[in-house]
Amino acid sequence: MLDDVFPVPARALIRQGGRACFYRLVNTSPLLIQVQSGTKIVMADDKALRLEAGAYGLLPDYRPLTMENIPKAPQKYQTLALPVPRQLFEEAYIRMGSIAVPSRPVPAGTSDLPEEAAALFDYCCQPGNLTRLPGAIAKARLIELITWFALGGAVLGQCQSPRLEDRLRQMIESDLCGRRAEDGRSEKYCCDKTHAVFLRLITPENYRHRASASAPLRSTSAPIRSKRSEPPRTWRGLTPNRSLNRAAN
């Protein structure tokens, strides 16, 4: 680990054989991405960012985005994404000094990155490269990569206070990633989730076992009464039907 605050990021490789569109996709950390084949279109605030094969970009955290991934035959759509903690972006911009940070986080593309920056991105995305480095060196590599992206025009906007939904999303993702790491699956679970996926994660299977484990056991011998068999409640000596009839008269 870089230290207790900055865990080593794990890259995500996204492949799709068909055209797909996602709505209200939310990242729990900023993403540095490269579209390796196909086309990616990202919408935010009615503005579209189009990234063709070979292009690099920055996707913000805690911002609902509409994304469309379009493969180009005969190849599949493929994008490489590297989640980086927001704190490293802020530290990199402080070191740069003269960088203009947008007031809101929006998707941004970069102009052509130099070969050194492209090689550094590939290095950071290779599994195990950052974990083999001392924490201070790994952190410096990521800050250097953020700086290259910023010089190319991809600057992360100022942080907006995450909503309760976003905080829950981050807690669930951290928990699921931890479970996968315990099972020996070190690849990042899912750095971005749609609103529908988030709702599935906070409902039945993922957390039902915890609720059932902590809930007191009910006796199975207790009689079960149907609500239909219960007599209607009275109010001041009148049943609901008689009350309604009297009010109508």
C-alpha positions in Angstrom: 0.0 0.0 0.0 1.1 3.5 -0.6 0.1 4.2 3.0 -3.0 4.0 5.1 -4.8 6.7 3.1 -3.9 5.8 -0.5 -4.4 2.2 -1.5 -2.6 1.0 -4.6 -5.1 1.4 -7.5 -6.0 -1.6 -9.6 -6.8 -1.1 -13.2 -10.0 -2.2 -14.9 -10.2 -3.5 -18.4 -13.6 -3.0 -20.1 -14.5 -5.0 -23.2 -17.8 -5.1 -25.1 -18.8 -6.8 -28.2 -21.9 -4.7 -28.9 -22.9 -1.1 -28.7 -24.0 -0.2 -25.1 -25.3 2.9 -23.4 -25.3 3.5 -19.6 -27.2 6.1 -17.7 -26.4 7.8 -14.4 -23.1 5.9 -14.1 -21.2 7.1 -11.0 -17.5 6.6 -10.3 -16.4 6.4 -6.6 -12.9 7.7 -7.6 -11.6 9.7 -10.5 -10.6 7.6 -13.5 -7.7 8.1 -16.0 -8.7 6.2 -19.1 -7.5 5.2 -22.5 -9.8 4.0 -25.2 -7.9 1.2 -26.9 -10.4 0.3 -29.6 -13.8 1.7 -30.6 -15.4 5.0 -29.5 -16.5 6.3 -26.1 -19.0 9.1 -25.7 -19.5 10.7 -22.3 -22.3 13.1 -21.5 -22.5 15.5 -18.6 -24.5 18.8 -18.3 -25.7 18.3 -21.9 -22.1 18.4 -23.2 -20.6 15.4 -25.0 -17.0 14.2 -24.8 -16.0 11.9 -27.7 -12.9 9.7 -27.3 -11.7 7.7 -30.3 -9.3 4.8 -30.2 -6.0 5.8 -28.7 -7.3 8.8 -26.9 -6.9 9.5 -23.2 -9.4 11.1 -20.8 -10.4 11.9 -17.3 -13.7 10.9 -15.7 -14.7 12.6 -12.4 -15.9 11.0 -9.2 -19.4 11.3 -7.8 -20.9 12.7 -10.9 -23.8 10.9 -12.7 -22.6 10.4 -16.3 -24.2 9.0 -19.4 -21.8 6.9 -21.4 -22.0 5.1 -24.8 -19.4 2.5 -25.8 -19.3 1.8 -29.5 -17.2 -1.0 -31.0 -15.7 -0.8 -34.4 -15.8 -4.0 -36.4 -14.1 -6.4 -36.4 -12.7 -5.4 -33.0 -14.5 -5.2 -29.8 -14.8 -2.0 -27.7 -12.0 -1.9 -25.2 -11.0 0.7 -22.6 -8.3 0.7 -19.9 -9.3 2.6 -16.7 -7.1 3.5 -13.7 -8.8 4.7 -10.6 -6.7 7.2 -8.6 -7.5 8.8 -5.2 -8.7 12.4 -5.4 -6.2 13.4 -2.8 -3.4 12.7 -5.3 -5.0 15.0 -7.9 -5.2 17.8 -5.3 -1.6 17.3 -4.2 -0.4 17.3 -7.9 -2.3 20.6 -8.6 -0.8 22.3 -5.5 2.7 21.4 -6.7 1.9 22.7 -10.2 0.9 26.1 -8.7 -0.5 27.8 -11.8 -3.0 25.2 -12.8 -6.6 26.4 -13.2 -8.9 23.9 -11.5 -12.5 23.9 -12.8 -15.3 24.8 -10.3 -17.1 21.6 -11.1 -15.9 18.1 -12.0 -16.6 17.3 -15.6 -15.2 14.7 -18.1 -12.2 15.9 -20.0 -10.0 14.6 -22.8 -6.3 15.3 -23.3 -4.4 16.5 -26.3 -1.8 14.0 -27.6 0.2 12.7 -24.6 4.0 12.5 -25.2 5.6 9.0 -25.3 6.9 9.3 -21.7 3.3 9.9 -20.4 1.8 7.1 -22.4 4.6 4.7 -21.2 3.9 5.8 -17.6 0.2 5.2 -18.0 0.9 1.7 -19.3 3.3 1.0 -16.5 0.9 2.1 -13.7 -1.9 -0.1 -15.3 0.2 -3.2 -15.4 -0.8 -5.4 -12.4 1.9 -5.6 -9.7 4.1 -2.7 -10.9 3.1 -0.2 -8.3 2.8 -2.7 -5.5 6.5 -3.7 -5.9 7.6 -0.1 -5.4 8.1 1.7 -2.1 5.0 3.6 -1.1 6.6 7.1 -1.6 7.8 6.1 -5.1 4.5 4.7 -6.2 2.7 7.8 -5.0 5.2 10.0 -7.0 4.6 8.0 -10.1 0.8 8.5 -9.9 1.3 12.3 -9.2 3.6 12.5 -12.3 0.9 10.8 -14.4 -1.8 13.2 -13.1 0.5 16.1 -14.0 0.9 14.8 -17.5 -2.8 14.6 -17.9 -3.3 18.1 -16.5 -0.7 19.5 -18.9 -2.7 17.9 -21.7 -5.9 19.7 -20.6 -7.5 17.0 -18.4 -7.9 18.6 -15.0 -10.2 17.3 -12.2 -12.7 19.8 -11.0 -13.2 20.8 -7.4 -14.7 18.3 -5.1 -18.4 18.4 -4.4 -19.8 17.1 -1.1 -20.9 13.5 -1.9 -24.5 12.6 -1.3 -25.6 9.9 1.1 -26.2 7.6 -1.9 -22.6 8.2 -3.0 -21.2 7.5 0.5 -23.1 4.2 0.7 -21.9 3.3 -2.8 -18.3 3.8 -1.7 -18.8 1.7 1.5 -20.4 -1.1 -0.5 -17.7 -1.1 -3.1 -14.9 -1.1 -0.5 -16.5 -4.1 1.2 -17.0 -6.1 -2.0 -13.4 -5.3 -3.2 -12.2 -6.5 0.2 -14.1 -9.8 -0.1 -12.7 -10.4 -3.6 -9.2 -9.7 -2.4 -9.7 -12.3 0.4 -10.8 -14.8 -2.3 -7.6 -14.1 -4.3 -9.3 -12.0 -6.9 -7.2 -8.8 -6.9 -8.8 -7.3 -10.0 -10.9 -4.3 -9.1 -14.6 -5.3 -8.7 -16.3 -2.4 -10.4 -15.1 1.2 -10.1 -18.3 2.6 -11.6 -21.9 1.5 -11.1 -25.2 2.6 -12.5 -28.1 3.6 -10.3 -29.8 0.3 -11.0 -26.7 -1.8 -10.1 -26.3 0.2 -6.9 -29.9 -0.5 -5.9 -29.3 -4.2 -6.4 -26.2 -4.1 -4.3 -28.0 -2.6 -1.3 -31.0 -4.9 -1.4 -31.3 -8.7 -1.3 -28.3 -11.1 -1.5 -25.3 -9.0 -0.7 -26.4 -7.8 2.7 -29.4 -10.1 3.6 -27.2 -12.5 5.4 -25.9 -9.8 7.7 -29.4 -8.7 8.6 -30.6 -12.2 9.2 -27.6 -13.1 11.3 -28.2 -10.1 13.7 -32.0 -10.3 13.8 -33.6 -12.2 16.7 -35.0 -15.6 15.8 -38.8 -15.9 15.8 -40.6 -19.0 17.2 -42.0 -21.1 14.4 -44.7 -22.4 16.7 -46.4 -19.0 17.1 -49.7 -18.9 15.2 -49.9 -16.9 12.1 -53.0 -14.8 11.7 -54.2 -13.4 8.5 -55.1 -9.7 8.4 -58.2 -10.6 6.5 -59.5 -12.7 9.4 -59.3 -9.8 11.9 -62.5 -7.9 12.7 -62.6 -4.2 11.5 -61.5 -1.8 14.1 -64.1 0.4 15.8 -63.8 4.1 16.5 -66.1 5.5 19.2 -68.3 2.4 18.9 -68.6 2.6 15.1 -67.1 0.3 12.5 -65.4 2.1 9.5 -68.2 1.2 7.2 -70.9 2.6 9.5 -68.8 5.8 10.0 -68.5 6.3 6.3 -72.3 5.8 5.8 -73.1 8.2 8.6 -70.8 10.8 7.1 -72.4 10.4 3.7 -75.9 10.9 5.2 
